[in-house]
Amino acid sequence: MEMRWNLKHIILSTFVAFSSLAIKAQDTLTLLNVNEIITLSVDAKGYIFLADNSNTLYKIDSNGTILTNVNTKVFGEIDKIDCTNPFEIYTYHKDQNIVAFYDNMLNLRGSIRLNSLLINNIGAVSRSYDNGVWIYDLSEYKLIKINKAGEILNSSYNLVNVLDNEIKVFDIQEVGNSVFLIDSTIGVLKFDLFATYDKTYHLAGIQSAIINKLGFTATLENNVLKYQFLSLDYDVIELDLPSAGVVAYNNNRLYSFRGNSIIIFAD
């Protein structure tokens, strides 16, 4: 079953079909030695990885203590941090089209220059469960999986033809046995681990989303929607969310950021 939502539907459901939830900020971690945060991720052990606008990558514990950091100026600004494997951290640098790999203490272990693989127009990048790389190719409108040698392991069909719709993918997340594309025009697209399209959770105007095994939390037009895969139900959440949107989910807590502060919401 596929559900289609728009903002009018969401607002109406708050009063008619579903109760509106209120989630309050549980904690704010202000990091005095960190500049303005530009991206953030949280691993399965609760460690926080973030990048600031001085091209520095940090590993921080749940109390806000900086454990280690590394300057990434050689690769440029970090657009995404993927720490789904707590022992190997991926960073994607869009300007130079590079994926870099670090161990869990942020020692550089390698990198892939995607331009050298003739993959030059990329919408999103993510780690795969077997330490490969998922890529959304804007030139061919395909979800592609490569290994660290640059070999293509799996590829979807042209998704414009499959969906018969314009698509604007801005994030990839692999969760369990599924891969999800986050698209601002359609919503959340689900694939299997072989890049075969499965279904769409329609949510036009989506600005950010975090997927977990039970469902996803998404933001759009100052609203936050929490969707459950099993029940196919959703709730609208009252949340004073920073402009960064929802950027991480761990242990029933939502993460966002503003300036040099990490803002944590209790679920």
N, C-alpha and C positions, 0 to 999 in steps of 0.2 A: 504493500500500500504506500502510495506517495502522497504527501501532504503539501499543499501550496499555501503559503502565507504571504500576506502583505501587511503593511503597517496598520491599515484599517481593521483587518482581521484580528491583529494582535491586540489593539486597543479594545475592540469589542469583546474579545475573549476574556479580558481582565475582569469585566463586569458580569459576563453572562456564563461562560463555560468553565473558567478556571479561576482559582484564587490567585491573587497577586502576592508574591512573596517579598519580604523585606530582608535584605542582607546588609549588615553593617560592617564597616571596616573593623577588623579585629586588631590590627597592628599596623604601624607605619615605621619602617626602618629608614632613618635618614643617615646617609653615608657621607661623612664629612670630607673624606679624601677622594671622593668620586665626583667627576663633572656630570653634566647632564646626561642621563641615561637615554640610550636610543633603542636598545632591544634587550630582552631578558628571557630566560628560560629556567626551569626548575627540574632537577633530575629526580629519579625514583627514591633517592635517599634524603631528599629535602634540601640539597645544596643548590644555591642560586648562582647561575652564571649570567653575567651581564656585560654589556659593552657601553662605554660612554663616548661622548663626542671628541675625546682626545685620542681616539683609536687605541683604547686600552680594554683588554678583556680581563674580567675579574671572576674569581671563585669565592663565594661568600657563604658562611654558614647561616643557620636559621635565626641566629641572634644579630646578624648584621656585621659579624667580624670578617674582615678580609683575610682569607687564607693564603691566596697567591694571586698574582696578576702578571700579564705579559702585554707588551706593546705590539700592536698589529699594524703599525704604520706602513710596513713594507707591502702589505696587502690592501691597505686602505680601510674605509669604513666598513663595519660589520653590519650586514642587513638581517642576518638570522643566525641564531645559535641553536644547535640541536644537541641536546644532552640526553636523548632517549637511551643511549648506552652510557651509563655513568663512568665507564672506563675509557671512553673515546669520544671526545667532544668535537663536533663539526661546526665550522663557521663558514658562512657564505658571504662573499664580498662582491656585490653586484657590479660596481664600477670597473673592477678588473676581471670580473667573471672567473673568480677563483673559489674553490672549496678547499679549506685548510683543515687539518686534523691535529688534535692535541690529545695527550694523555690526561688523566684526571687531575694532574697538578699543573696543567697548561704548558707542558713541554711540547714544542712543535714536533710532530711525527711525519708530516708530509703534506702535500697539496696536489690538487688537480687544476690545471689551467684549461678551462673548458673551451676557450677559443682554439686551442691546439687540436681539439676534437671536432672542430667545425660546428660546435653548438654555441651559437653566438647570440641568440635572442631568447632569453630565459625569463619565464614568469615567476618561477618558484623552484626551490631546492629543498630536499630533506634527506635524512639518513634512512637506509633500509635496515631491516632486522639483521641481515647478514653483513652489515658494514659496507654496503654499496651505497649508491646515490640515486635518489629519485629526482627527476627533472621534468618540469613542464616546459615543452618546447613551443614557443610562441610562433615560430615559423611554420611548423607543420601541425600545430594544435594537437600535440600528442603527449601523453604521459610516458616517460621513458625511464628505464632503470639501467644504470651502468655500474660496472665494478671499478675499482681504483686504477685499473689499467686502461680505463676508457672504453672497454668493450660493452656493446649494448647487449643486455641480457633479456629484457622484455620491453615491449612497446605496445601501446594501445593503437586503435584505429584513429583516424582523424576525428576529433571529438566534435567539431563543428558539423560534420556529416552525421555522426551518431546521434547527436542531440538536436540537430536541425535548429540551432540557436547560436547567437553570438555568445562567446564566453570570455570572461576576464578573470583568470585564475591569479590569485596573489599569494597562496600558501598551499603547502602539502604537509600532511601529517599521516604517519603510519601508526596504527593502533591495532594490536592483536593481529588478526589475519586479514586486515583490510587497510587500504590506502584511501585517503580522503583528499580531494581537491576542494579548496575554499574559493568560491567564485562570487564576485560582487554583483553580477547580474542575475545569476540563477540560484545560488545557495551552496549546499554541500553535496559534492558528487562522490559516490562510493565506488571503489574498485577492489578486486581481489589482488593477491600478491603477484599475479601474472599480468597486471595492468589491464584486466578485462573489466569493462564497465558493468556495474551492477544496478545502481539506482540513484535517484536524485532526491534530496530533501530540499524542496523549493523554498527559498527565502530571499526574495529580491532585496537588494540594497544592503546586504550584509557587509559589515566593516571589519569585524574580527571574529574568530571562533577558536575554541579549544575543544578538541575531541577527546573523550575518554571511552572506556569500554561500555559504559552504561548509556551514553548519549553525548550531547554537546551543549556548550554554552556559547551563545552568539550575541553580538552587539550590532544594533542598527538604530540610527536616528535617536540616540540617547535612551534607547530601550535595551533591556537585556532579556533574552529568551533562553530558557532552559528546556531542552528537549530530551525525552527518554526513548531510547530505541525499542525497548521491550513493550511498553504500554502504548507507544505512539502518541503520548500526551505531552503537553508542554505547559510551562508557566511563564508569566511575565514577572520579572524580578525588579523591585525598586532598588536601584543601586546608584550611588553617587560616584560614577565611574570617571576616571581621568580620560583625556582624549586618546590615550594609547589603546584604550579598550581592554578587553580581557586577553592577557598574553600568556598565562600559564595556569595549570591546574595540578594540585598535588595534595593528597591526603584530605580531600574535601575542602580545600581552600583555593580561592581564586586570587590571582596575582595581577597587578598592574603597576604602573609607575608614573611619577610626575617629578620633573626636575631631577634631583639626586636622591629621591625617596622611593622606596618600594612600598606599595600599599597592598595589604593582604586582607581579603574578605573571608569571613567564616561562612561556610556553606550550611 
